[in-house]
Amino acid sequence: MGQTPGLPAGLTRFNTTDDGAAEAALHEVCASRAWGSKLLAQRPYATTDALYAASDAAMAELTAEDLAEAMAGHPPIGRPKPGDPTSSREQSGMAGASDALKAEMLELNLAYQEKFGHVFLICASGRTGEQMRDAVRNRIDNTPEQEREIVRVELGKINRIRLTRLAELAEGDAA
């Protein structure tokens, strides 16, 4: 498979790989099948911006059930999936947190999950443990409807970061 001039290597690979591999790659970005199906159906993408626009449009159309499916693919803040470098990288702000902060996040995560029925979702990349703690404290008093729309925005940010990695990764690079 040759490199398409002007396109990042990963986007060329994504555009030209078989549907099964492309679907698996999208599922690593976002666990929502509806979101993945919409992006898969629009291949090939002429630019990364076109991929991002398709992602944003698909995200805006997700139902509450689709969002729940997407959130199910995310571990709680402070407890990245073991052996998952993406999860660990995205939650690195909690890696150096004190035991007290980790315990507080666990308590807040449980209270949030009890209220909303799903994990607390935030685009954790670049945030400190304290910033994530403050965010869950601020959001726990939201209504379910308010929180669903905040989750949609946060999930869109996460997807954008992950799509950027997918589009830019050269053959053989670690995800």
Secondary structure as UniProt FT lines:
FT   TURN            5..6
FT   HELIX           9..16
FT   HELIX           19..29
FT   HELIX           33..41
FT   HELIX           48..61
FT   HELIX           64..71
FT   TURN            72..73
FT   TURN            77..78
FT   TURN            82..83
FT   HELIX           85..90
FT   HELIX           92..95
FT   HELIX           99..116
FT   TURN            125..126
FT   HELIX           129..139
FT   TURN            140..141
FT   HELIX           144..168
FT   TURN            171..172
//
